[in-house]
Amino acid sequence: MNEPNLLYTIAIWLIPLVIAIVFHEVAHGYVARLFGDTTAERSGRLTLNPIRHVDPIGTVVLPLVLAVAHAPIFGWAKPVPVVSANLRNPRVHMMLVALAGPITNFVLAALSALMLGALVAGLGDTPPGDITRFIAANLFNFVRINVFLGVFNLIPLPPFDGGHVVQGLLPRPAAIQYGKLARFGFPILLVLLIVLPAISPNADVIGLLIAPIASAVVGFFLGLAQLGF
């Protein structure tokens, strides 16, 4: 891949990725504030300014490496701080705070699909220019990234959002023990994304379980916009 194509690939993946993960994190913070925890607000994290959310590895290095390697681009931002003890009903409200991120991603995916559908319909039989192709590529990737982030974060293990939901449903003693898995969050992420696929295709949890669900959801949203991909 030559340099212009590489820069184009990075642009059409990194731009929607950064927007998606920023909205995901801000959603957590806003819902936490709604239920009584102002930690994110006091930390200056209730902003769409990506600089406040950038994680050097997850937002910059990893996506760039994946782009150069022609691999599916993935990443994360710095987690928005939430203190569950500050919530009015910590167990229930922490579940809602956790679900806010994936739900926001799914809403963004639906809106992006509708915008892409409107763009395609507006073109009719007119061949798209370079700018239109760039916008369409960003919208399409925005759908895919948001859906993948939403589905991936619902994995029922701490520190993923799905893990917080499971904690809220478990009896309190079991929830405390389950929450201790969060300390292994980054190793779990590396195992799921890198180690297992390298060992064997049959051990690729993301490819075998997450990807088919994400693909089905992407197809659903594109179908709503009367787009077939």
C-alpha positions as CSV (number, residue, x, y, z in Angstrom):
1,M,0.0,0.0,0.0
2,N,1.5,3.4,-1.0
3,E,1.6,6.3,1.3
4,P,-1.5,8.2,0.0
5,N,-3.6,5.0,0.3
6,L,-2.3,4.3,3.7
7,L,-3.2,7.9,4.9
8,Y,-6.7,7.5,3.3
9,T,-7.2,4.2,5.1
10,I,-6.1,5.7,8.4
11,A,-8.4,8.7,7.9
12,I,-11.5,6.7,7.1
13,W,-11.0,4.4,10.1
14,L,-9.4,6.6,12.8
15,I,-11.9,9.5,12.4
16,P,-15.0,7.4,13.1
17,L,-13.2,5.3,15.7
18,V,-12.2,8.4,17.8
19,I,-15.7,9.9,17.5
20,A,-17.3,6.6,18.5
21,I,-15.2,6.0,21.6
22,V,-15.4,9.6,22.8
23,F,-19.3,9.4,22.6
24,H,-19.1,6.0,24.4
25,E,-17.2,7.4,27.3
26,V,-19.0,10.7,27.6
27,A,-22.3,8.7,27.7
28,H,-21.1,6.9,30.8
29,G,-20.2,10.2,32.5
30,Y,-23.5,11.9,31.7
31,V,-25.6,9.0,33.0
32,A,-23.4,8.8,36.1
33,R,-24.0,12.5,36.7
34,L,-27.8,12.0,36.2
35,F,-27.7,9.4,39.0
36,G,-25.6,11.5,41.4
37,D,-21.9,10.9,40.6
38,T,-20.2,14.0,39.4
39,T,-16.7,12.5,39.3
40,A,-16.5,12.6,35.5
41,E,-17.8,16.2,35.4
42,R,-15.3,17.4,38.0
43,S,-12.5,15.6,36.0
44,G,-13.4,17.5,32.9
45,R,-14.4,14.4,31.0
46,L,-18.0,15.5,30.0
47,T,-16.7,17.0,26.8
48,L,-16.5,15.8,23.2
49,N,-13.0,17.2,22.9
50,P,-11.1,14.0,22.0
51,I,-7.9,15.3,23.6
52,R,-9.4,14.8,27.0
53,H,-10.2,11.2,26.3
54,V,-7.2,10.0,24.3
55,D,-5.3,6.9,25.5
56,P,-1.9,6.9,23.8
57,I,-2.0,3.2,23.2
58,G,-5.7,2.5,22.6
59,T,-6.6,5.6,20.7
60,V,-3.4,6.2,18.7
61,V,-0.7,3.5,18.6
62,L,-2.9,0.4,18.3
63,P,-5.2,1.8,15.6
64,L,-2.2,3.0,13.5
65,V,-0.5,-0.4,13.9
66,L,-3.6,-2.2,12.8
67,A,-4.1,0.1,9.9
68,V,-0.5,-0.5,8.6
69,A,-1.0,-4.3,9.1
70,H,-4.3,-4.2,7.1
71,A,-6.1,-5.6,10.2
72,P,-9.5,-4.6,11.5
73,I,-9.1,-1.4,13.4
74,F,-10.0,-1.3,17.0
75,G,-9.2,0.9,20.0
76,W,-10.3,2.5,23.2
77,A,-10.2,5.8,25.2
78,K,-9.3,6.5,28.8
79,P,-12.2,5.2,30.9
80,V,-14.4,7.9,32.3
81,P,-14.1,7.8,36.1
82,V,-17.3,6.7,37.9
83,V,-17.5,6.2,41.7
84,S,-20.4,3.8,42.2
85,A,-20.7,4.7,45.9
86,N,-21.8,8.2,44.8
87,L,-24.7,6.8,42.8
88,R,-28.1,7.0,44.5
89,N,-28.7,3.3,43.9
90,P,-25.2,1.9,43.2
91,R,-26.1,-1.6,42.0
92,V,-29.0,-0.6,39.7
93,H,-27.5,2.8,38.5
94,M,-24.1,1.3,37.8
95,M,-25.8,-1.1,35.4
96,L,-27.5,1.8,33.7
97,V,-24.2,3.7,33.6
98,A,-22.5,0.7,32.0
99,L,-25.3,0.2,29.4
100,A,-25.2,3.9,28.4
101,G,-22.0,3.4,26.4
102,P,-23.1,0.5,24.1
103,I,-26.6,2.0,23.7
104,T,-25.0,5.2,22.6
105,N,-22.9,3.3,20.0
106,F,-26.0,1.5,18.7
107,V,-27.9,4.8,18.3
108,L,-24.9,6.4,16.5
109,A,-24.7,3.4,14.2
110,A,-28.4,3.7,13.3
111,L,-28.1,7.4,12.7
112,S,-25.0,7.0,10.5
113,A,-26.7,4.3,8.5
114,L,-29.6,6.6,7.9
115,M,-27.3,9.4,6.8
116,L,-25.4,7.0,4.5
117,G,-28.7,5.9,3.0
118,A,-29.8,9.5,2.4
119,L,-26.4,10.2,0.8
120,V,-26.7,7.2,-1.6
121,A,-30.3,8.1,-2.4
122,G,-29.4,11.7,-3.1
123,L,-26.7,10.7,-5.5
124,G,-29.0,8.6,-7.6
125,D,-27.2,7.6,-10.8
126,T,-24.6,10.4,-10.4
127,P,-21.1,9.0,-10.0
128,P,-19.7,10.0,-6.5
129,G,-16.7,12.4,-6.4
130,D,-13.7,11.9,-4.1
131,I,-15.2,14.0,-1.3
132,T,-18.4,12.0,-1.4
133,R,-16.6,8.7,-1.4
134,F,-14.6,9.9,1.6
135,I,-17.8,10.9,3.5
136,A,-19.5,7.6,2.5
137,A,-16.5,5.6,3.7
138,N,-16.5,7.3,7.0
139,L,-20.2,6.9,7.5
140,F,-20.0,3.2,6.6
141,N,-17.1,2.6,8.9
142,F,-18.8,4.6,11.6
143,V,-21.7,2.1,11.5
144,R,-19.3,-0.9,11.7
145,I,-17.1,0.6,14.5
146,N,-20.0,1.6,16.6
147,V,-21.7,-1.7,16.3
148,F,-18.5,-3.6,17.1
149,L,-17.8,-1.4,20.1
150,G,-21.4,-1.8,21.4
151,V,-21.3,-5.6,21.0
152,F,-17.7,-6.1,22.2
153,N,-18.3,-4.0,25.4
154,L,-21.3,-6.2,26.3
155,I,-19.0,-9.1,26.9
156,P,-20.1,-10.2,30.4
157,L,-16.6,-9.9,32.0
158,P,-15.2,-7.0,34.1
159,P,-14.1,-4.4,33.2
160,F,-16.3,-4.5,30.1
161,D,-19.7,-2.9,30.4
162,G,-21.4,-6.3,30.2
163,G,-19.4,-7.3,33.3
164,H,-20.8,-4.3,35.3
165,V,-24.3,-5.5,34.3
166,V,-23.6,-9.0,35.5
167,Q,-22.2,-7.6,38.8
168,G,-25.5,-5.7,39.3
169,L,-27.5,-8.9,38.8
170,L,-25.4,-11.1,41.1
171,P,-25.9,-11.5,44.8
172,R,-23.7,-9.0,46.6
173,P,-21.0,-11.4,47.8
174,A,-20.7,-13.0,44.4
175,A,-20.7,-9.5,42.8
176,I,-17.7,-8.5,44.9
177,Q,-15.7,-11.5,43.9
178,Y,-16.7,-11.2,40.2
179,G,-15.6,-7.5,40.2
180,K,-12.1,-8.6,41.2
181,L,-11.7,-9.9,37.6
182,A,-11.4,-6.2,36.5
183,R,-7.7,-6.1,37.5
184,F,-7.1,-8.6,34.7
185,G,-9.0,-6.4,32.2
186,F,-6.0,-5.5,29.9
187,P,-4.6,-9.0,29.8
188,I,-8.0,-10.3,29.0
189,L,-8.3,-7.8,26.1
190,L,-4.9,-8.9,24.7
191,V,-5.8,-12.5,25.0
192,L,-9.1,-12.0,23.1
193,L,-7.7,-9.7,20.4
194,I,-4.2,-11.1,19.8
195,V,-3.2,-14.3,21.6
196,L,-6.2,-16.6,20.9
197,P,-6.4,-15.7,17.2
198,A,-2.6,-16.3,16.9
199,I,-2.9,-19.7,18.6
200,S,-5.7,-21.1,16.3
201,P,-8.6,-19.8,14.2
202,N,-10.8,-22.1,16.3
203,A,-9.8,-20.2,19.4
204,D,-10.6,-16.8,17.9
205,V,-13.4,-15.8,20.3
206,I,-13.9,-12.4,18.6
207,G,-14.1,-13.9,15.1
208,L,-16.3,-16.8,16.1
209,L,-18.7,-15.2,18.5
210,I,-18.5,-11.4,18.4
211,A,-18.0,-10.8,14.7
212,P,-21.1,-12.7,13.5
213,I,-23.3,-10.8,16.0
214,A,-21.8,-7.5,15.0
215,S,-22.2,-8.3,11.3
216,A,-25.9,-9.2,11.8
217,V,-26.5,-5.9,13.7
218,V,-24.7,-3.9,11.0
219,G,-26.8,-5.6,8.4
220,F,-29.9,-4.8,10.3
221,F,-29.0,-1.1,10.5
222,L,-28.1,-0.9,6.9
223,G,-31.3,-2.7,6.0
224,L,-33.3,0.0,7.9
225,A,-31.6,2.6,5.6
226,Q,-32.4,0.4,2.6
227,L,-28.8,-0.3,1.9
228,G,-27.4,-3.7,1.0
229,F,-23.8,-4.5,1.6
